[in-house]
């Protein structure tokens, strides 16, 4: 199970075994996972570790010493951004409640994760809190929201997780990432900037002023829906309730544009995406997904039409190194290339979903430079790779923040 080295040593061996077993059970049951995973792979999940065992060894493609050196040099020269992640599962820090799901995840390890990000030369990442975390339960069909929020619960959990994000910056484990300039400054210092993000707009409820309050808190991106069908719209992994974006959801999208917060449409249905783009005045992102293919179908994948809809409005799609239709790093690079071919080089990014990702292809940020190394080895030029690795997000971020 993922823990810091000290917590691993402090736990008796029998307890460590129990927790590892619990995590394996979590991953096995979570056929739809935090991003959604195929049941065919759920019966034999790999162990999750942090240390030497979580580094990439067999890539499923050839990257020689010169290729790897080019990747390392690339992240030293160019800003790079992970557009969706949960470093060290910070969202579990100081929980005032406990659920079987939170217990199975184990202790947060944000200091270790940030050390890996800095060592891997990750310039910035969207650190995503999980708005509906306290609702989530594991079923034979995957993760779902077990109940509705009680009064004040959603806002209270939002405040707890934002407080943890602020503490990461205050403690200097992460640099501030409120603007593109702050990201570039962090990149120059080889220090990872935290762009505060929230996965799920549940905490907004029907209060549009909370969008602006979130911006004041430093939040710069909100994934408007997650695993709870909320007041905003439908999700990919449940039957439709609203048949798209609700009237309130449309108002929230407009308010996010007004406030300068990136609208993230990951987990949203095609209909929600379509409705959001009808009212949006700024580019949007789809932070972590890949394209469906005839041989690989899953609710969390998107069609070419879906991806092109986002791209047509100037947005971007983050390719996720998940276990859906890919089992090696080389196959993940294939997924990135498919997106590039479908929507163009200006609309693709990297969204790892790190530290809350079932059967992850990439498990440690110290391997981050392998992504540009592989793209360069596949024949992309350095300018194109720079767009995918961070430039495209910086462009969208600047457009969303225009006039702020």
Secondary structure, DSSP 8 states (H G I E B T S, - for coil): ----HHHHHHS-HHHHHHHHHHHHHHHHH-TT-SS---GGGTTS-----SSGGGS----SS---HHHHHHHHHHHHHS--EEEEE-GGGGGGTT-SS--HHHHHH----HHHHHHHHHHTT--EEEEEEETTGGGEEEETTEEEE-S---TTHHHHHHHHHHHHHHHHHHTTSSEE-SSHHHHHHHHHTT--EEEEEEE--GGGTT-THHHHHHHHHTEEEEES-SSS--SSB-BTTS--SSSSB-HHHHHHHHHHHHHT-EEE-TTB-HHHHHHHHHH-SS--EEEEE-B-BTTB--TTSB-HHHHHHHHHTT-EEEE---SSS--SHHHHHHHHHHHHHHH-GGGEEE---BTS-TT-S---GGGTHHHHHHHHHTT--HHHHHIIIIIHHHHHHHHHHTT-
